[in-house]
């Protein structure tokens, strides 16, 4: 079973240059330090660079909770808190298999 998360950040325009290296570091840490983190992709629209979307896949919802409880996530979350105007998290727990 897999568990996917789509996170949308709206970053303050003045903070996007500082936010992106922290986001990349967070993605790398998640993939390297969390065996149950299978995919961690960062997407950005070239027409609106202050909107950043993440696509993350974990083994299950417990693995995602472990991600949220990790020291590296907590440090990232604290470091970027003032940079974010809005954040939305979508949790997806049902994958439709293609025959």
C-alpha positions as a printed Julia matrix, in Angstrom:
99×3 Matrix{Float64}:
  0.0    0.0     0.0
  1.19   3.52   -0.75
  0.29   6.87    0.68
  0.73  10.07   -1.35
  0.83  13.68   -0.33
  0.54  16.79   -2.47
  1.61  19.96   -0.69
  1.11  23.4    -2.2
  3.09  26.3    -0.79
  2.43  29.91   -1.65
  5.71  31.57   -0.71
  6.07  35.31   -0.21
  7.69  36.69   -3.38
 10.55  38.24   -1.42
 11.37  34.87    0.19
 11.35  32.46   -2.76
 15.12  32.69   -3.35
 15.79  31.72    0.29
 13.0   29.12    0.39
 14.05  26.98   -2.58
 17.49  25.81   -1.3
 15.86  24.87    2.01
 13.15  22.98    0.13
 15.71  21.07   -1.95
 17.67  20.16    1.19
 14.47  18.94    2.84
 13.61  16.75   -0.15
 17.1   15.22   -0.19
 17.0   14.61    3.57
 13.62  12.91    3.3
 14.8   10.58    0.54
 18.13   9.79    2.22
 17.03   9.53    5.86
 13.57   7.99    5.53
 13.53   4.49    3.99
  9.72   4.63    3.64
  9.84   7.87    1.61
  9.77   6.6    -1.98
  9.26   9.78   -3.99
  9.79  13.43   -3.08
  9.42  15.76   -6.07
  9.43  19.54   -6.11
  7.42  21.26   -8.83
  7.35  24.95   -9.67
  5.41  26.83  -12.33
  7.73  29.03  -14.37
  4.94  31.61  -14.64
  4.44  31.75  -10.85
  7.65  30.79   -9.08
  6.19  31.61   -5.66
  3.84  28.61   -5.94
  5.7   25.41   -5.1
  4.12  21.96   -5.16
  5.48  18.78   -3.64
  4.54  15.26   -4.66
  5.55  12.77   -2.0
  4.94   9.02   -1.78
  5.4    6.98    1.39
  4.87   3.31    2.18
  1.84   4.19    4.31
  0.3    6.94    6.44
  2.44   5.93    9.44
  5.57   6.6     7.36
  4.26  10.07    6.53
  3.62  10.7    10.22
  7.21   9.62   10.94
  8.29  12.16    8.32
  6.38  14.9    10.14
  7.93  13.82   13.44
 11.5   13.78   12.11
 14.06  16.3    13.32
 14.95  17.37    9.78
 11.3   18.12    8.95
 10.79  20.06   12.18
 13.92  22.13   11.47
 12.75  22.83    7.9
  9.22  23.7     9.03
 10.54  26.18   11.59
 13.05  27.71    9.15
 10.44  28.43    6.46
  7.39  29.27    8.59
  7.66  33.04    8.09
  8.29  32.61    4.34
  4.97  30.9     3.64
  1.82  32.89    2.91
 -0.32  29.74    2.57
  0.11  25.97    2.67
 -2.33  23.25    1.62
 -1.83  19.52    2.19
 -3.74  16.85    0.27
 -3.48  13.27    1.55
 -4.22  10.48   -0.91
 -4.55   6.9     0.29
 -6.14   5.12   -2.63
 -4.18   4.27   -5.74
 -6.08   3.14   -8.79
 -4.15   0.36  -10.52
 -4.09   0.32  -14.3
 -4.6   -3.06  -15.9
